[in-house]
Amino acid sequence: MPIVTIQQFPRSVEQKRELAKRITDAFVQAYGQAPESVQIFFQETEQEDWARGGRLGVDQV
């Protein structure tokens, strides 16, 4: 049973729905998995809760 975790900035429900479908389809094609066995977790992080190079995401240019 594949489990995929996606960490990202917030996206719309439509975008997450489309990505979930494409990822599931990829597992079905590549591994022959049943679509129902693929689990996807979206972990959304606000830009103020993320930093790179010592700078918060909200301060990135």
Number of C-alpha atoms within 10 A of each C-alpha: 10 12 9 14 10 12 11 12 14 14 10 7 9 9 11 15 10 11 13 19 13 12 16 22 17 14 16 16 12 9 10 10 16 13 17 9 13 17 14 17 11 15 11 13 12 11 15 11 11 13 13 9 7 7 11 13 16 12 10 10 4
